[in-house]
Amino acid sequence: ALPGQDGMCVIYGHRNRTHLRILETVEAGDSVSATLQDGSKHTYIITQVQAFEDSADFKIPTLDGKSMALITCYPFRYSGGAPGKYLVVGQFDTEAAE
C-alpha cells in the first residue's frame, strides 16, 4: 500500500548517509510523515521499534488498518553488510489526516 492507503506500506532503505539513519533515534510515540508527489502528507505514530541481531529472525508483522513499516540494516554503525535488521512500525494518525 502507498502511504495513506488501507494496508501496510513497507519501506526498505539504507542505514547509512541520510536514507534511514534517522530511525536510530526514533522511539514509540514519535511520529513520521510521508509526503507523496501530489503533495498529500500522511502521518504515522510509531508503535514499535525493534532490532533484530540476525536477519534470519526478522519478520514483518501483519497489522490491520493503515500502517507503515520502515526497515533498514542493523546495527547502524557497522562496516560492510550488517547482519541484522531494524524495524519501525507506525499506525496511521487519523487526527493528522489531510
For each residue, the residues with C-beta under 8 A, 3 or more apart:
1: 5 6 7 8 9 66
2: 5 9 36
3: 9 34 36 42 44 68
4: 34 36 40 42 66 92 97
5: 1 2 9 66
6: 1 65 66
7: 1 66 67
8: 1 60 62 63 67 68 69
9: 1 2 3 5 34 67 68 69
10: 60 68 69 71
11: 68 69 70 71
12: 71 72
13: 19 20 70 71 72
14: 17 19 20 72 73
15: 19 20 21 23 24 72 73 74 76 82 86
16: 19 21
17: 14 21
18: 21 22
19: 13 14 15 16 72
20: 13 14 15 23 70 72
21: 15 16 17 18 24 76
22: 18 25 26
23: 15 20 26 49 70 72 86 88
24: 15 21 76 86
25: 22
26: 22 23 30 32 46 49 88
27: 30 46 49
28: 46 47 48 49
29: 45 46
30: 26 27 45 46
31: 43 44 45 46 90 93 96
32: 26 43 44 46 68 70 88 90
33: 41 42 43 44 96
34: 3 4 9 41 42 44 68
35: 39 40 41 42
36: 2 3 4 39 40 41 42
37:
38:
39: 35 36
40: 4 35 36 98
41: 33 34 35 36 96 98
42: 3 4 33 34 35 36 92 97 98
43: 31 32 33 92 93 96 97
44: 3 31 32 33 34 66 67 68 90 91 92 93
45: 29 30 31 90 91 93
46: 26 27 28 29 30 31 32 49 88 89 90
47: 28 89 90 91
48: 28 61 87 88 89
49: 23 26 27 28 46 86 87 88 89
50: 86 87
51: 74 75 84 85 86 87
52: 55 57 58 74 84 85 86 87
53: 57 74 83 84
54: 57 58 83 84
55: 52 58 83 84 85
56:
57: 52 53 54
58: 52 54 55 71 84 85 87
59:
60: 8 10 69 71 87
61: 48 69 89
62: 8
63: 8 67 89 91
64: 67
65: 6 91 92
66: 1 4 5 6 7 44 91 92
67: 7 8 9 44 63 64 89 90 91 92
68: 3 8 9 10 11 32 34 44 89 90 92
69: 8 9 10 11 60 61 87 88 89 90
70: 11 13 20 23 32 87 88 89 90
71: 10 11 12 13 58 60 85 86 87 88
72: 12 13 14 15 19 20 23 76 85 86
73: 14 15 78 81 82 84 85 86
74: 15 51 52 53 78 82 83 84 85 86
75: 51 78 82 84
76: 15 21 24 72 86
77:
78: 73 74 75 82 83
79:
80:
81: 73
82: 15 73 74 75 78
83: 53 54 55 74 78
84: 51 52 53 54 55 58 73 74 75
85: 51 52 55 58 71 72 73 74
86: 15 23 24 49 50 51 52 71 72 73 74 76
87: 48 49 50 51 52 58 60 69 70 71
88: 23 26 32 46 48 49 69 70 71
89: 46 47 48 49 61 63 67 68 69 70
90: 31 32 44 45 46 47 67 68 69 70
91: 44 45 47 63 65 66 67
92: 4 42 43 44 65 66 67 68 97
93: 31 43 44 45 96 97
94: 97
95:
96: 31 33 41 43 93
97: 4 42 43 92 93 94
98: 40 41 42
